[in-house]
């Protein structure tokens, strides 16, 4: 590992924080659609990011930021709560149990067995599919894509200041990212919010999308006491039911493979390997990730996970735990700034969702599209996640189609015993849903 200094590590931590701080705004904006108080989710988001980034730095000694995961928050809101019709308290309980199972898998090192059971093309496709799903949610939140009885969906009219402002924000944020401006996403959110201030004051009317309020941006103050109303609101007993096992399994599965792919990718980028050529302190890192999931249920947010945006700090020279510690500490003051952050409208966070979707599409290039027995199941997983508005359905049909195609084309040896077990759970979940 290349030498580094405390100054370099601290500066790297600041860079990683700037790259990941958008989650402070975006996570509450998504989970609030599940009926959860915005300010309380913001508090939970900050606390989880603070504690688990510190744990990553102090225990795992890796320069990786931990925060509520994009994709997991969408799954929590749109699949678990809205899709299955369960309360957010029950969904938080499912997050808790997912953390317990993930913790046990990490402690007993069973994760390696499970990881090998999931075909790599499906892992890549699921990651990309979640990216498409997040982008779809972003376009929907901006009211750029709207329902249409004739075509299911269509694009909104451009004769609308809300749409014009959103498009300016999207293109501006994209330009900042392409130009590799540090904190590009959060800068884009701030500028789009400023551009939205005239809506309802000088031009346009946001009443139709902002709960009857004519103005889109409304000032509610600068600071306030943290809202701890979601703390310990999880329903542990109500969530531990057979009917909810697919939700718990999906949390465990998605979180585990998201974190594993992040650790492997960052280790490759920064040569963070141990003497055996494995990602450095991978067991400790996965234990931290498991704690972040369990803690999410307790604090009142979707599962926490390692952030690929930590690569920004690593590119700045971050190689040790001090990078993650620095980033974690920087989250803490925002626990008191919920009134300030709540002024940010959905059209300002929508570009962040869409462009995070771009980042999550990267693994799609690793799929061998010319190998049809790999490509078809991967494609089904990829497209069914956004088309069915369900991460679970994309995962299920990816697994089942992989197994069926391999068996009936004489390649049954590519279906592991563990995957057969996962398929059984998938079929059970289809019967439940």
N, C-alpha and C positions, 0 to 999 in steps of 0.2 A: 504494500500500500504506500502511495506517495506521501511524503511528509507534509504536514500542514501546521498552521499556527492558530492560536485562539482568535486572533483578529479575522483571519480567513474564515474560520468556522462561524463566527458571529455574523459576518457579512453574508455568508452563504445561508445562514438561518433566516436572515432578513429577506433574502431573495426568495427562499422557499415559501416564507409566509406570504409575501406579496403575490406569489403564484397560486396560493391555495386559499387566500382569505375570502374569495368570492363565495365560498361555502357558507360563510356566516350569514349571508343574505339569501343565497339560493336555497339552502336547506329549509329554512323556515317558510319560504315562499311556496315550496312544494308540499311540505308536511301540513301547512295550515289548510291546504285543500282537503285534508283528511279530518278537518274539524278541530285541529290542535291550535291552541293560542300561539300566535306568531312570536310574541315576546318570550314565552316560555320555551318554545323550540329554539329560539336564538340563544337563550341561557344554556340550555342543554347542549347545543352545538359547541358553544365556546368551552364549556366545562370538559366535554369529552375530548375535544381537540387539545386542550391544555394538559389534562392528566395523561392521556395516552401518548402524546408526542414526548412528554417528559419521560414516560416509561420506556418508550422506544430509545431515547437517548441514554438514559441512565442504566437500563437493564439490558437491552439488546445492543446498545452502543453503535447504532446505525444512524446515518444522517437522513432519516426518512420521517416525514410528517404524517401523523395519523389524524383523521377527521371523519365525520359521517360521509359514507360513500355515495357518490353520484351513481344512479342506477338502483341502488338499494333504497334510496328515499322514494324514487319513482315506483318501485315494486311495492313498498310499504303502502303508499297512498293509493295507487291506481289498481293494483292487483289485490292486495290483502284487504284494505278497508273498503274501497269503492267497488271492486270487482266481486269479492266474496261477501260483502255486506257486514263485516265484523266491526266492532268498535275499535277505536285506536288504542284503548286500554288492553284489549285482547291481542291486538297486533304487537304492542310493546312487550306483552308476555311472550309472544312467539319469538321476538328478537332476543329476549332473555334466554329462552331455552336453546335457541340457535347458538348463543354464546357459550352455554354450558356444554353442548355437544361438540362445538368447535374446540373448546378448551380441552375436553377429554381426548379428542382425536389428536390434538397437538401434544398433550402430555404423554400419551401412549404411542406416539409416532405412527398412528394408523393413517395419517394423511397421505403418506407415500403410496400405500395400497390403493386408496381411493383415487388419487391423482392419476395413477397408471391406468385406472379403469376407464377414464374419460378420454376418448380419442382427441388428439390435438386439433384436428380440423373443427370439431364441435366447440372446443374451448375458444378458438379464434372467432368462429362465427357468432357465438353467444356474446362475446365482448363487443363485436361490431354491431350486433342486433340491438344490444342495450344502448349503444351510441345512437342508432337510428331512432330508438324509442324516446330517448332523452331529447333529441332534436325535434321530434314530432311534438312533444310536450311544449318545447320552447315556442314553436310556431303557433301552437294552439293558445298558449298563454298570451302571445302577442296579438291574438285574433287575426293573424295573417292567413291561417288555414281555418276555415269555418265549415260547418255541416251544410250539406246540400241534398235535399230529398231526391234530386234527379241523379246525382253523381256521387253520393255519399259525402264527399268533401270537395271543396273548391277554394280558390284564393279570394280573399276579401277585396272589396273595391279600393282602388288607390286614391279615390277622392275623399280621403279621410286623414286628418292630421295625425291620428294615432298610428296608422300604418306607415305614413311617411316618416314619422319620428323613429319608429322601430327600425325601418330599413336603413336610415342614416346611422343609427346606433350599431346595427349589425355590420354594415360595411366598414364603419370607422374602427370597430373592435377587431375585425378581420385584418385590416391594414396594420393596426398596432401589433397584432400577433405575428404577421408576416415580417414586419420590421424588427421583430424580437425585442420589443419594448418591455422592460420588466414591469410586472403588474398590469399587463395589457387588459386583462379581463376586468379587473376592478376599475381601471381608468375608463374603460368603455361603459361600465355600469354607471359611473358617476356622471359622465358627459351626457349619456342618454337621459338620465334623470333630469339634468339641467335643461336639456332640450324639451323635456315634457312639461316643464313648469307653465308655459303659456297655454297649454291645452285646458280649455274650460275657463280661461281668463281672457285671452286675446282671441283665440280661434278654437273652433271645435267644441265638442261636448262629450265628456266621458261617462255620462250617467248610465248608459246602457251596459258598460262593462265594469263600472266602479261602484256598484251597489247604490246607485241613485245619486252619487256625488258628481257634480258637474266637472269639478277639477280632478285631474289625475294625480297630481303631487300635492300633498297636504302636510303642513308642518305641525308636529305634535310635541315639540320640545327637543332638547338636546340630550339630557341624561335622565335616567330613572333607576330606581332600585331593581335589581335582577328579579325576574319572575320565576319562582321555583315551583309553580303550581303543577308541573308535570312530574316532579320528583316522586318516585315510588308510586306512580299511578298505574303501573302495569298490573294486569290481571294474570297472575302466575297460574292459578288453578284453572281458570276459564280457558286459557290458551293451550293447556296440556291435554288436548283431545285428539282422537284419531283423525277426525275430520280436518284438523289444522296441521297434521304432520307434513303434508305437501308444502305448506307455507314455510314451516320450520326448516324442512329439508332444502327448500329453494334458497332461504337465507344462508344456511350453512354452505351449500354448494357454491352459490355465486360469490359469497364473501371469501371462501377459501381459495377459489381459483383466481379471483381478482387479486387477492393479496399475493398468492404465489407467483402469478405472472408479473406483478409489480416488483417483487423482490428479485426475481430472476433478471428482469429487464434492467433494473437499476444496478444490480451487481455487474452485469455485462458492461453497462455504460461506464461505471467507475472502477471496474476491476476489484470489487468488494468481495473477494473470495477467501476461503480459509485454505489451510494446507492441503485439503483433499479436493480442491477445485469446486467446492460447493459454495453457494451464496453465504456470506459471513453471518454467523449467529442466526441461522434460519429458524431454528427451533424457538429461540428467544423472541425472534421477530414475529413468528406465527402465534406464540403465546400472547404477545402484546396485542396482536390483531384480534385474537379471541376475546381478550379482556375488553377490548374496545366495543365488540359486539354485545357482550353481556352488560357492560356499563351503559350502552345505548338504551337498552330496555329499562334500566333502573333510572337513568337521568331523564328519559323522555324524548328519545330521538331514534332514528333508524340506525342500523349497524355502522360502527366505525371501521375504517380500513386504511391501509397504507396508500399514500397518494403518489401517483406517477409524476405529478407536478414537482415532486421532490427533486427530480432531475435538474430543475432550474438551479437549486442550491448546489447540487453536486457539480454542475458545470462551472459554478463559481468557486469550486475548490473544496466544498464540504465533504469530508470523509469520515468524520467521527460523530459521536453522539451529541456533541455540543451544538451542532447544526440543528438537530431536532429539538433540543432543549430551548434554544433561542427562539425558534419558530413557535413552540408551544407557549412560552411566556408572552409573546406578542399577541396571542389570541385573547388573553385574560381581560385587558381593559375594555374590550368590545362588549363584555357582559353588561356594562352600565350604559351602553349607547343604543339601546333598542329603540327609543323614540326617534333618534336620528336616522337609524337604518330603516325604520318602517316607512319612511317617506318614499322609499324607492319603489316605483311601480313595476308591475309585471313585464311591461314592454322593455324595461331596462335590464332585467335579469334574463329575459328571453334570449338575447344574443349569446349570453354566457352558456346557456343550456345547449343551444345549437352548435356552438363552436367546441364545447367539451365533447359533443357527439363526434365532431371531426377527429379529435384526438383518439377517441375510442375505436375508430375505424382502422387504425394502423394494422392490427393483427390480420385483417382480411387478406393482405398480400401474401401471407404465409400458407394460405390454402391452395392446394394443387387443383385448380379448376378444370384441368384437362383429365383428371382422374374422376370419372363420373360417380363411382361408388363412394367416394369421399365428398365430392362436390354437391351432390343432390341433398344428402342429409344436412350438410353445412348450410346450403342455401335455404332449406326449409326452416332451420333454426333462425337464420339471419332475418328472413322476411316475416315470419310469423310472430316474432316478438313485437314489431311495430304494427303489423296488419291486424293482429288479434288484440292489440292493446294489452298484452299480457306476457311478461317475461317467462312465467311458468309454462304457458302453452308452447312457446318457442323451444324451450329446453326439452319438454316432454316429447314433442314431435321430432326434434332432432335426434334424441336418443332412440326412440322407437324405430324411426325410419332407417337409422344407421344399422340397427340390429337386424331388421327384416331384410334389407338389401344385401348385407354381408352374408347372411345365412342362405338366401336363395340364389346367390351368385357363387357359392362354393368357397366363401371366405369366412366361414364361421369361427375360425381360429383367431380372427381379429376382434371377436366379441369375448371379453374376459368374463370370468365368473361374477366378479363384482358388478360389471355392467348389467348382467342378467338380473341381479338383485335390484339395481337401480331401475331397470325397466319394469320390474314388478311393482315397485313403488309408484312409477309413472302411470301405469295402468290403473292402479288403485286410486290415484289422484284424479284420473279422468272420470272414474265412476262417482267420485265425491263431488267434483265441481259441476 
